[in-house]
Amino acid sequence: MPWLLREGEVLAALDVAHTVRARTRGLLGRDGYEGALLLRPASSVHTLGMRFPIDVAFCDKDLVVLETVCMRRWRLGRPRFRARCILEAEAGAFGRWNLHVGDQLEVKGG
């Protein structure tokens, strides 16, 4: 299983959604989520049909965090044109991980 890291520190177990089907499904249909989901490629997300709010990090092609937002259920997110991938986690996770704009993320393993 891949891991999400920042400066060598493991933040969370990571699932990577590479296919259109996996990106479209995202975290839909789940009651909660431990870890993080990387949608690649992606520049926007929605929470239509979600059962819980999510933290969203818009990242560039090098996995540098451009912007973070917490999205409530049943919302449409606007595209971020510089974003090339998106990191999703259960709301509150980014606070626990101390994730901020400008952080350089890394995927290891898997």
Contacts in CASP RR format, 6 or more apart in sequence:
PFRMAT RR
TARGET T0000
AUTHOR 0000-0000-0000
METHOD contacts of the structure
MODEL  1
MPWLLREGEVLAALDVAHTVRARTRGLLGRDGYEGALLLRPASSVHTLGM
RFPIDVAFCDKDLVVLETVCMRRWRLGRPRFRARCILEAEAGAFGRWNLH
VGDQLEVKGG
1 13 0 8 1.000
1 14 0 8 1.000
1 15 0 8 1.000
1 109 0 8 1.000
1 110 0 8 1.000
2 13 0 8 1.000
2 14 0 8 1.000
2 15 0 8 1.000
2 16 0 8 1.000
2 107 0 8 1.000
2 108 0 8 1.000
2 109 0 8 1.000
2 110 0 8 1.000
3 10 0 8 1.000
3 11 0 8 1.000
3 12 0 8 1.000
3 13 0 8 1.000
3 14 0 8 1.000
3 107 0 8 1.000
3 108 0 8 1.000
3 109 0 8 1.000
4 10 0 8 1.000
4 11 0 8 1.000
4 12 0 8 1.000
4 13 0 8 1.000
4 14 0 8 1.000
4 35 0 8 1.000
4 36 0 8 1.000
4 38 0 8 1.000
4 87 0 8 1.000
4 105 0 8 1.000
4 106 0 8 1.000
4 107 0 8 1.000
5 11 0 8 1.000
5 105 0 8 1.000
5 106 0 8 1.000
5 107 0 8 1.000
5 108 0 8 1.000
6 97 0 8 1.000
6 99 0 8 1.000
6 103 0 8 1.000
6 104 0 8 1.000
6 105 0 8 1.000
6 106 0 8 1.000
7 104 0 8 1.000
8 106 0 8 1.000
11 36 0 8 1.000
11 97 0 8 1.000
11 99 0 8 1.000
11 105 0 8 1.000
12 34 0 8 1.000
12 35 0 8 1.000
12 36 0 8 1.000
12 89 0 8 1.000
12 93 0 8 1.000
12 97 0 8 1.000
13 34 0 8 1.000
13 35 0 8 1.000
13 36 0 8 1.000
14 35 0 8 1.000
14 36 0 8 1.000
14 37 0 8 1.000
14 38 0 8 1.000
14 107 0 8 1.000
15 35 0 8 1.000
15 36 0 8 1.000
15 37 0 8 1.000
15 38 0 8 1.000
16 37 0 8 1.000
16 38 0 8 1.000
16 40 0 8 1.000
16 107 0 8 1.000
17 23 0 8 1.000
17 25 0 8 1.000
17 26 0 8 1.000
17 37 0 8 1.000
17 38 0 8 1.000
17 39 0 8 1.000
17 40 0 8 1.000
18 40 0 8 1.000
23 39 0 8 1.000
23 40 0 8 1.000
23 42 0 8 1.000
26 37 0 8 1.000
26 39 0 8 1.000
26 88 0 8 1.000
27 33 0 8 1.000
27 37 0 8 1.000
27 50 0 8 1.000
27 54 0 8 1.000
27 88 0 8 1.000
28 49 0 8 1.000
28 50 0 8 1.000
29 49 0 8 1.000
29 50 0 8 1.000
29 51 0 8 1.000
30 51 0 8 1.000
30 52 0 8 1.000
31 51 0 8 1.000
31 52 0 8 1.000
32 51 0 8 1.000
32 52 0 8 1.000
32 90 0 8 1.000
33 52 0 8 1.000
33 88 0 8 1.000
33 89 0 8 1.000
33 90 0 8 1.000
34 90 0 8 1.000
35 89 0 8 1.000
35 90 0 8 1.000
35 93 0 8 1.000
36 87 0 8 1.000
36 88 0 8 1.000
36 89 0 8 1.000
36 93 0 8 1.000
37 87 0 8 1.000
37 88 0 8 1.000
37 89 0 8 1.000
38 85 0 8 1.000
38 86 0 8 1.000
38 87 0 8 1.000
38 88 0 8 1.000
38 107 0 8 1.000
39 45 0 8 1.000
39 85 0 8 1.000
39 86 0 8 1.000
39 87 0 8 1.000
39 88 0 8 1.000
40 84 0 8 1.000
40 85 0 8 1.000
40 86 0 8 1.000
41 84 0 8 1.000
41 85 0 8 1.000
42 83 0 8 1.000
42 84 0 8 1.000
42 85 0 8 1.000
42 86 0 8 1.000
43 58 0 8 1.000
43 79 0 8 1.000
43 80 0 8 1.000
43 81 0 8 1.000
43 83 0 8 1.000
43 84 0 8 1.000
43 86 0 8 1.000
44 77 0 8 1.000
44 78 0 8 1.000
44 79 0 8 1.000
44 80 0 8 1.000
44 83 0 8 1.000
44 86 0 8 1.000
45 54 0 8 1.000
45 56 0 8 1.000
45 71 0 8 1.000
45 77 0 8 1.000
45 86 0 8 1.000
45 88 0 8 1.000
46 75 0 8 1.000
46 76 0 8 1.000
46 77 0 8 1.000
47 53 0 8 1.000
47 54 0 8 1.000
47 71 0 8 1.000
47 72 0 8 1.000
47 73 0 8 1.000
47 74 0 8 1.000
47 75 0 8 1.000
48 74 0 8 1.000
48 75 0 8 1.000
48 76 0 8 1.000
49 73 0 8 1.000
49 74 0 8 1.000
50 73 0 8 1.000
50 74 0 8 1.000
51 73 0 8 1.000
52 73 0 8 1.000
52 90 0 8 1.000
52 91 0 8 1.000
53 70 0 8 1.000
53 71 0 8 1.000
53 72 0 8 1.000
53 73 0 8 1.000
53 90 0 8 1.000
53 91 0 8 1.000
54 70 0 8 1.000
54 71 0 8 1.000
54 88 0 8 1.000
54 89 0 8 1.000
54 90 0 8 1.000
54 91 0 8 1.000
55 68 0 8 1.000
55 69 0 8 1.000
55 70 0 8 1.000
55 71 0 8 1.000
55 88 0 8 1.000
55 89 0 8 1.000
55 90 0 8 1.000
55 91 0 8 1.000
55 92 0 8 1.000
55 93 0 8 1.000
55 94 0 8 1.000
55 95 0 8 1.000
55 99 0 8 1.000
56 68 0 8 1.000
56 69 0 8 1.000
56 70 0 8 1.000
56 71 0 8 1.000
56 86 0 8 1.000
56 87 0 8 1.000
56 88 0 8 1.000
57 65 0 8 1.000
57 66 0 8 1.000
57 67 0 8 1.000
57 68 0 8 1.000
57 86 0 8 1.000
57 87 0 8 1.000
57 94 0 8 1.000
57 99 0 8 1.000
58 65 0 8 1.000
58 66 0 8 1.000
58 67 0 8 1.000
58 68 0 8 1.000
58 80 0 8 1.000
58 82 0 8 1.000
58 83 0 8 1.000
58 86 0 8 1.000
59 65 0 8 1.000
59 66 0 8 1.000
59 83 0 8 1.000
59 84 0 8 1.000
59 85 0 8 1.000
59 86 0 8 1.000
59 87 0 8 1.000
59 105 0 8 1.000
60 66 0 8 1.000
60 82 0 8 1.000
60 83 0 8 1.000
60 84 0 8 1.000
61 84 0 8 1.000
61 85 0 8 1.000
62 104 0 8 1.000
63 85 0 8 1.000
63 104 0 8 1.000
63 105 0 8 1.000
63 106 0 8 1.000
63 107 0 8 1.000
64 102 0 8 1.000
64 103 0 8 1.000
64 104 0 8 1.000
64 105 0 8 1.000
65 87 0 8 1.000
65 99 0 8 1.000
65 100 0 8 1.000
65 101 0 8 1.000
65 102 0 8 1.000
65 103 0 8 1.000
65 105 0 8 1.000
66 80 0 8 1.000
66 82 0 8 1.000
66 83 0 8 1.000
66 101 0 8 1.000
66 102 0 8 1.000
67 80 0 8 1.000
67 83 0 8 1.000
67 101 0 8 1.000
68 94 0 8 1.000
68 99 0 8 1.000
68 100 0 8 1.000
68 101 0 8 1.000
70 91 0 8 1.000
70 92 0 8 1.000
70 94 0 8 1.000
71 77 0 8 1.000
87 105 0 8 1.000
93 99 0 8 1.000
END
